[in-house]
């Protein structure tokens, strides 16, 4: 009689860790917020990253790949953030880690103050705040940036630039074509190069930026250091109506979904927009009223 084989024991499954589940939920929120900041659909992100829609859907629902948790535990054991393992840069020095931990405990307003203090103390500001010869208008489409920017340029006698149009002119393609060929990272690089060209070729200018520029970590500091940045904002309903009044009827076809997406984008980008030196609300105001308020905010002798 043949000896009976011992039953193969299955490895014990690791009990779900509540901290792991919480981390995956935070990761899901970060991915959705980052996508909203850039105004990207899930399909666009899948195409640009080469990741399947199914995998993205799992990440955004808090069901991330277990390997993500392994990297998190390794990084945690060594005392630095998980993203350091994924970066091309070496792990951060302990002083940098401590500084990042301090910044995490600050509110958005306090972080803005800290950035100003560091810039002033370390001499990082490229130009004195009151002598910056450029004004940049940031915010979502439909807030009134173009109308205000053109009027301000005429008032000051300086050129006006729509950065999106400059990118299209420089690279000989529409924004849609550039995004299709180079993706969001490529377009943001072209956008930054066009901004740098304006700053280097003109002594003063009024610059209208695209809605997603402020969310770019390399371009926003450039904009803040070299210009007076004005966040032109309005309520979501006014943003939507102004876009429709400009002839774009696409939001009307899916009004409820479009309004939800708009609110998500505004919420995700607000921390970046708030970094602007000045904030101007155009809600419930005529173009003349908004322009007079803009002049008052800037100070009529600023430029």
Secondary structure, 3 states (H helix, E strand, C coil): CCCCCCCCCCCCCCCCCHHHHHHHHHHHHHHHHHHHHCCCCHHHHHHHHCCCHHHHHHHHCCCCCHHHHHHHHHHHHHCCCCHHHHCCCCCCCHHHHHHHHHHHCCCHHHHHHHHHHHHHHHCCCCCCHHHCCEEEEECCCCCCHHHHHHHHHHHHCCEEEEHHHHHHHHHCCCHHHHHHHHHHHHHHHHHHHHHHHHHHHCCCEEEECCCCHHHCCCHHHHHHHHCEEEEEECCHHHHHHHHHHCCCCHHHHCHHHHHHHHHHHHHHHHHHHCCCCEEEECCCCCHHHHHHHHHHHHCCCCC
